[in-house]
């Protein structure tokens, strides 16, 4: 397999900042029907906060 192709497959993008992260170093969280990857705990916390804010908006509007 081509080394550049292999390295693309072994990395993921952070859900928050879109930074390329090696899959072995990425933090992950299972969301509804997909897995989200994060470059670190700061981006994970931002994602959780954004998800909580969106959930709260749904509850108050409905």
Backbone torsions as a table, in degrees:
resi	resn	phi	psi	omega
1	UNK	NA	143.1	178.2
2	UNK	-61.8	133.5	-177.5
3	UNK	-60.6	-40.0	-179.5
4	UNK	-68.4	-35.8	177.1
5	UNK	-67.8	-41.4	178.9
6	UNK	-63.1	-41.8	-179.3
7	UNK	-66.6	-33.3	176.2
8	UNK	-65.0	-39.2	-179.1
9	UNK	-72.8	-24.9	-177.8
10	UNK	-91.8	9.0	178.1
11	UNK	-129.3	157.0	179.1
12	UNK	-133.2	164.7	176.9
13	UNK	-100.9	138.7	175.5
14	UNK	-62.7	135.4	180.0
15	UNK	-64.0	-23.7	-175.2
16	UNK	-97.5	-56.6	-173.4
17	UNK	-101.2	-5.1	178.4
18	UNK	64.7	17.6	177.6
19	UNK	-71.4	137.4	175.4
20	UNK	-71.0	128.8	-177.1
21	UNK	-130.4	135.0	174.1
22	UNK	-58.8	135.5	-178.1
23	UNK	-55.1	-35.1	-179.5
24	UNK	-68.1	-21.1	-178.8
25	UNK	-101.1	-13.7	-173.7
26	UNK	-72.4	142.0	171.0
27	UNK	-88.6	148.0	-179.7
28	UNK	-137.9	156.1	176.9
29	UNK	-141.4	136.9	177.2
30	UNK	-83.7	124.6	176.2
31	UNK	-110.0	-172.4	179.3
32	UNK	-62.5	107.9	173.6
33	UNK	67.2	13.8	175.0
34	UNK	-156.5	168.1	176.8
35	UNK	-112.0	129.1	178.2
36	UNK	-101.4	139.8	179.2
37	UNK	-113.7	147.5	-176.7
38	UNK	-135.7	148.3	-179.8
39	UNK	-76.9	-21.1	179.9
40	UNK	-172.5	-178.7	-176.4
41	UNK	-68.9	-28.9	178.0
42	UNK	-63.1	-47.2	179.0
43	UNK	-67.1	-36.8	177.0
44	UNK	-61.4	-43.1	179.4
45	UNK	-64.0	-40.7	177.2
46	UNK	-61.8	-43.6	179.8
47	UNK	-62.5	-44.5	178.6
48	UNK	-61.8	-42.1	179.5
49	UNK	-63.5	-44.6	179.0
50	UNK	-63.9	-40.6	179.2
51	UNK	-66.0	-39.5	178.0
52	UNK	-66.2	-39.2	178.5
53	UNK	-65.3	-41.3	178.6
54	UNK	-65.6	-40.7	178.0
55	UNK	-63.4	-43.8	179.3
56	UNK	-61.5	-39.6	179.8
57	UNK	-65.0	-38.5	178.2
58	UNK	-64.4	-41.7	-178.2
59	UNK	-66.1	-40.0	-176.6
60	UNK	-79.5	-24.8	-179.1
61	UNK	-86.6	-17.5	-174.3
62	UNK	-104.2	NA	NA
